[in-house]
Amino acid sequence: MREALFFEELEEDKVRCELCPHHCVLKSGEIGACKVRKNVKGVLYSLNYGMVSSAAMDPIEKKPLFHFHPGEEIFSVGSWGCNMRCPFCQNWEISQQKPRVRSFSPQQLVSIAQGNGSFGIAYTYSEPTMWFEYVLDCARAALKEGLANVIVTNGFLEEQPFKLLTQYFSAMNIDLKSFNPDYYRKVLGGERDVVMRNIQTACEAGVHVEVTNLIVPGDNDSAREMEELTTWLANVNRSIPLHISRYYPNYKYDLPPTDLDKMEELYQVAREHLDYVYVGNVPGVHEDTVCPECGQTVIKRDGYSVEIVGLDENGKCTNCGHKIAVR
């Protein structure tokens, strides 16, 4: 265990966690909604500090990040715990329960990344912001060694800790799971506006941001909702890449996978507002990066096979000279 950051001591040995908007008030011995923060005699502790449930070299596109070091692999790690309760969670075995774990210090993790020839470390798989103290220590250690930090997150974090992360992270994939605030609150256990604020904060801080929206049949698959979501996102920055991912049944949901015609419809709606839109979980469909100015394919993808075909050394389209939003 490690003493947590961002909590307030209350009377009678109670504490209030200030890491995420749940603001769990815990008596001694109680654990927060995230399942990884515990009050021990009036002090809040992180239960998963240094505990790694999953580690692998992954294509950066698997995060998914299509516009950050395209075609490269990154050392990826995760722990357990999550502060949301998505009933269709794809990683519920580590987000909603404790799996088998191994212990690594931040320095050990950095050394493993270096030993694998990785350009950085990606914190992913479960909800890495609930691994906050360890992720922060690892990110600081990684930066000192010249490694980039990447995080894949639901974005449901309080403003102060989120701003702290933006100081150490080069890229983020943030889930914007719906544009319906009631659905966010009642079904997912989060707050849409908090996620929207953090997307904007990361962009303003100069972090490379890509957004994922998982399309769940009957939940968030209307053209109107996609219109609202992408209109808002374009007002932040129309060059933010959006990944519209196809749902498959998992955890508590047994609905059939999202209809492919629906995925195409929503893709076309999103393309009216954003420069870069991709369809995820559907091999071979809308994976390539095309120049928003002239339509030339600049990055070809076949699954995780990536070929840069139309970018010059300055990241511009070789056909028309338009600057492509790739880092």
C-alpha positions in Angstrom: 0.0 0.0 0.0 1.0 3.6 -0.5 -0.5 6.7 1.1 -2.8 8.3 -1.4 -2.7 11.8 -2.8 -5.8 14.0 -3.0 -7.9 13.2 0.1 -9.3 15.1 3.1 -9.2 14.0 6.7 -12.6 14.2 8.4 -13.8 13.6 11.9 -14.0 10.2 13.5 -11.3 8.8 11.3 -13.3 9.3 8.1 -11.7 10.5 4.9 -13.0 12.0 1.7 -11.3 11.0 -1.5 -10.7 14.0 -3.8 -9.2 12.1 -6.8 -12.4 11.6 -8.8 -15.8 13.3 -8.7 -17.4 10.4 -6.7 -15.7 12.0 -3.6 -16.2 8.8 -1.6 -16.5 9.4 2.1 -15.0 6.4 3.8 -15.0 5.1 7.4 -11.9 3.3 8.6 -11.7 0.0 6.8 -13.9 1.0 3.9 -12.9 0.9 0.2 -14.0 3.4 -2.4 -16.1 2.8 -5.5 -12.9 2.3 -7.5 -12.1 -0.8 -5.3 -8.4 0.3 -4.9 -8.5 3.1 -2.3 -8.9 2.3 1.3 -9.3 4.2 4.6 -6.9 2.8 7.1 -7.3 4.4 10.5 -8.1 7.8 9.1 -5.5 7.8 6.2 -6.4 7.0 2.6 -4.1 4.4 0.9 -3.7 3.2 -2.6 -4.1 -0.6 -2.7 -2.6 -1.1 -6.1 0.6 0.9 -6.0 3.2 -1.0 -8.1 0.9 -3.9 -8.8 0.9 -4.8 -12.4 -1.8 -7.1 -13.8 -0.9 -6.9 -17.5 2.3 -5.9 -19.4 3.1 -6.2 -23.1 4.7 -4.6 -26.1 1.7 -3.3 -28.1 1.3 -1.4 -31.4 0.5 2.2 -30.5 -2.5 1.8 -32.7 -4.0 -0.7 -30.2 -4.5 2.0 -27.6 -6.0 3.3 -30.1 -3.6 6.2 -31.0 -3.3 6.6 -34.8 -1.6 10.0 -34.9 1.2 9.5 -32.3 4.3 7.6 -33.4 2.3 5.6 -36.0 3.6 2.1 -36.7 5.7 1.9 -33.5 5.3 -0.3 -30.5 5.0 0.8 -26.9 5.5 -0.9 -23.6 2.0 -1.1 -22.1 1.0 -1.8 -18.5 -2.1 -1.9 -16.4 -3.2 -2.7 -12.8 -6.8 -3.2 -11.6 -9.7 -0.9 -10.5 -12.0 1.5 -12.1 -14.2 4.4 -10.9 -17.0 3.7 -13.5 -19.3 0.7 -13.9 -19.9 0.3 -17.7 -22.1 -2.8 -18.0 -20.4 -3.7 -21.3 -16.8 -3.4 -20.1 -14.3 -5.1 -22.3 -11.7 -5.5 -19.5 -14.0 -6.3 -16.6 -11.7 -9.0 -15.3 -9.2 -6.4 -14.2 -11.4 -3.3 -13.8 -14.1 -4.8 -11.6 -12.2 -7.4 -9.6 -8.6 -8.0 -8.5 -6.6 -10.3 -10.8 -3.2 -11.9 -10.2 -0.5 -9.2 -10.1 3.2 -8.7 -10.0 5.1 -5.9 -8.2 7.4 -3.5 -9.9 9.0 -0.3 -8.8 8.8 2.7 -11.1 12.5 2.3 -11.9 12.0 -1.3 -12.7 9.2 -0.5 -15.1 11.3 2.1 -16.9 14.2 -0.3 -17.2 11.8 -3.0 -18.7 10.5 -0.4 -21.2 14.1 0.5 -22.2 15.1 -3.1 -22.4 12.3 -3.7 -24.9 13.4 -0.8 -27.1 10.1 1.1 -26.4 9.9 4.8 -27.1 7.7 5.2 -24.0 5.2 3.6 -21.5 1.5 3.4 -22.0 -0.7 3.1 -18.9 -3.9 1.2 -20.0 -6.0 -2.0 -19.8 -7.9 -1.1 -16.6 -8.5 2.6 -15.5 -4.9 3.9 -15.0 -6.0 7.1 -13.2 -7.1 4.9 -10.3 -3.4 3.8 -10.2 -2.7 7.5 -9.8 0.3 7.6 -7.4 2.2 4.8 -9.2 1.4 6.2 -12.7 2.6 9.6 -11.6 5.9 8.3 -10.1 6.5 6.1 -13.2 5.7 9.0 -15.6 8.2 11.2 -13.8 10.9 8.5 -13.9 10.2 7.8 -17.5 10.5 11.4 -18.6 13.9 11.6 -16.9 15.1 8.8 -19.1 13.7 10.4 -22.3 10.6 8.1 -22.6 7.2 9.3 -23.6 4.1 8.7 -21.4 0.8 7.7 -22.9 -2.5 7.1 -21.0 -5.7 5.5 -22.0 -8.4 6.7 -19.7 -12.1 7.3 -19.1 -11.3 10.9 -18.3 -13.4 10.8 -15.1 -11.0 12.6 -12.8 -11.0 15.8 -10.7 -9.5 18.9 -12.3 -6.4 19.2 -10.1 -5.1 15.7 -10.4 -5.9 15.7 -14.1 -4.0 18.9 -14.7 -1.0 17.3 -12.9 -1.0 14.4 -15.3 -1.0 16.8 -18.3 2.5 18.0 -17.2 4.0 14.5 -17.7 2.0 12.9 -20.6 2.6 13.4 -24.3 -0.5 11.6 -25.5 -3.9 10.5 -24.2 -6.8 8.5 -25.6 -9.9 9.6 -23.7 -13.2 7.8 -23.8 -16.2 10.0 -24.4 -18.7 7.2 -24.0 -21.9 9.1 -24.7 -23.1 12.7 -25.2 -26.2 12.0 -23.0 -25.5 13.2 -19.4 -28.3 11.1 -17.9 -27.0 7.9 -19.5 -23.5 8.8 -18.4 -24.7 9.2 -14.8 -27.3 6.4 -14.5 -25.7 3.6 -16.6 -22.0 4.3 -16.7 -21.5 5.8 -13.2 -19.7 8.9 -14.5 -20.3 12.6 -15.4 -20.2 13.6 -19.1 -19.2 17.2 -18.4 -16.2 16.2 -16.3 -14.9 14.1 -19.3 -15.6 17.0 -21.7 -13.7 19.4 -19.4 -10.7 17.1 -19.2 -10.5 16.6 -23.0 -10.4 20.4 -23.4 -7.9 20.8 -20.6 -5.5 18.2 -22.2 -5.8 19.9 -25.6 -5.1 23.3 -24.1 -2.0 21.9 -22.2 -0.6 20.7 -25.6 -1.1 17.0 -25.0 -1.9 15.0 -28.1 -5.5 13.8 -27.6 -7.5 11.2 -29.5 -11.1 10.3 -28.4 -12.8 6.9 -28.5 -16.6 6.5 -28.6 -17.9 2.9 -28.3 -21.2 2.5 -30.1 -23.6 0.4 -28.1 -26.9 -0.6 -29.8 -29.9 1.2 -28.4 -27.7 3.1 -25.9 -25.7 5.8 -27.7 -26.1 4.9 -31.4 -28.4 7.7 -32.7 -27.3 10.0 -35.5 -28.4 13.0 -33.4 -26.1 12.1 -30.5 -23.2 11.6 -32.9 -24.0 15.0 -34.4 -23.9 16.7 -31.0 -20.8 14.9 -29.9 -18.7 15.7 -33.0 -20.0 19.3 -33.2 -18.7 19.8 -29.7 -15.4 18.0 -30.4 -14.9 20.1 -33.5 -15.3 23.3 -31.5 -12.4 22.1 -29.3 -10.3 21.1 -32.3 -11.6 19.6 -35.5 -8.2 17.8 -35.9 -8.8 15.6 -32.9 -8.9 12.0 -34.2 -12.1 10.2 -33.2 -12.3 6.4 -33.0 -15.9 5.1 -33.4 -15.6 1.6 -32.1 -18.0 -1.3 -32.6 -19.4 -2.9 -29.5 -19.3 -6.6 -28.9 -21.1 -8.4 -26.1 -19.2 -8.6 -22.9 -19.5 -8.5 -19.1 -23.2 -7.9 -18.3 -24.4 -7.1 -21.9 -25.4 -9.8 -24.3 -26.8 -7.5 -27.1 -25.5 -8.5 -30.6 -22.6 -6.5 -32.0 -23.4 -3.1 -33.4 -24.8 -3.3 -36.9 -22.2 -2.5 -39.6 -24.6 -0.2 -41.5 -25.1 1.8 -38.3 -21.3 2.1 -37.9 -21.1 3.5 -41.5 -24.0 5.9 -40.9 -22.3 7.3 -37.7 -19.0 7.5 -39.5 -20.5 9.7 -42.2 -22.1 12.0 -39.6 -18.8 12.4 -37.8 -16.8 13.1 -41.0 -19.0 16.1 -41.6 -17.4 17.8 -38.5 -14.0 16.2 -37.9 -10.9 15.8 -40.1 -9.9 12.4 -38.9 -12.5 9.7 -38.1 -11.8 5.9 -37.8 -14.0 2.9 -37.3 -12.6 0.5 -34.6 -13.3 -3.2 -34.1 -14.2 -3.6 -37.8 -11.1 -4.9 -39.7 -10.4 -3.2 -43.0 -13.1 -0.4 -42.6 -12.0 3.3 -42.4 -8.6 2.5 -40.9 -6.5 4.7 -43.2 -5.5 8.3 -42.5 -6.5 10.6 -45.4 -5.6 14.2 -46.0 -8.6 16.3 -45.1 -7.6 18.9 -47.7 -7.1 16.7 -50.9 -8.2 13.2 -49.9 -4.9 11.5 -50.5 -4.2 8.5 -48.3 -1.2 9.4 -46.1 -1.1 6.4 -43.8 -2.3 3.0 -44.8 -3.3 0.5 -42.2 -4.2 -3.2 -42.4 -4.9 -4.1 -38.8 -1.7 -3.3 -37.0 0.3 -3.2 -40.2 1.1 0.4 -40.8 2.7 2.1 -43.8 3.3 5.8 -44.1 2.8 6.5 -47.8 1.9 10.2 -48.3 3.7 12.2 -45.6 6.9 14.2 -46.0 9.6 14.6 -43.4 7.7 17.6 -42.0 4.4 15.8 -41.6 2.8 17.4 -44.6 0.7 15.7 -47.3 3.0 15.0 -50.3 0.2 15.8 -52.7 -1.1 19.2 -51.4 1.2 20.2 -48.6 -1.5 20.2 -45.9 -0.1 19.7 -42.4 -1.4 16.4 -41.0 -2.1 16.3 -37.3 0.5 13.5 -36.5 3.2 13.6 -33.9 
